[in-house]
Amino acid sequence: MTTPFSFEGTLTAPEGRELHGEPIPFLAKGVFDSKISHVFDLPLTPGTLPVDFGTIPTAGAKLIAMKYESRPGAAPVRLQINGGTNTIELSSGGCISYFSPTPDVGITSLSITHTTSGRIRVWVLG
């Protein structure tokens, strides 16, 4: 069953280069047929956790949203997309969102490498 969704955010900053002192909206709207959500309680032992994409289509995710709950002393995690060699850092208290309304060869896998304990929430719509 196709379900509509929207994801909204706003960037606000003082006036400067390319910023005119006015809020800059970010709006993602689309539909999804499958979704997954996970809460990862990262253990003290360092390791890598794969994110199960379940029934997300083979073309990839339309929306991925991640939130690393703030925890004093928690080290940043590294996110690896589609098994690539480059990683994205996400530090405690941070979040990441990705939106591709009609993926062709999109994000189909994700793993989280951690060195300290923490909690990460992940939502994937496809």
Beta strands, then each sheet from edge to edge (+ up, - down):
strand 1: 3-11
strand 2: 24-32
strand 3: 35-42
strand 4: 47-51
strand 5: 63-68
strand 6: 77-81
strand 7: 87-90
strand 8: 95-99
strand 9: 110-114
strand 10: 118-125
sheet 1: 1+ 2-
sheet 2: 3+ 10- 5+ 8-
sheet 3: 4+ 9- 6+ 7-
end
